[in-house]
């Protein structure tokens, strides 16, 4: 190994070359870049109904003055309260965003029967499904579509 080249840099370059040559990508360290979603922000119109709905889905909801955060594992949806997103000084949003503007897909880790029971308890408005769809995990799953109280489309996907 050449003097001045660190062992770590040498190993990283060998692993990267191996991955490019068809070697195992698990050996190469992940390069800096986008890794995941942290959160999504959507405007909300019917605050009390929306919070009851998302709590009915079994999700943790934390409220503050401007937004209500709904937690799904390590990610969240920030629903901006109407007074906040309507205010002319609030510009950190899509200019045309107003409810309903969300189309979200959740992975359901359970049976179709348990999903239907949970959606029934939350009084979700059924739209379509179950239907086969290609998901973000690069394989097909079975999806059910519902609407929340503001009209956002929610997809619940079950991977086999």
Protein Blocks (a to p, Z undefined) as FASTA:
>chain_A
ZZhiafklmmmmmmmmmmmnopafklpccdeddfbdfbdcdddfblmlmmmmmmmnopac
dddfkbccddehjbccddddfklmmpmklmbbcfklccdfbdcdddddbdfklmmmmmmm
nopacfbdcdddddfkopacdddddddfkopacdddddZZ
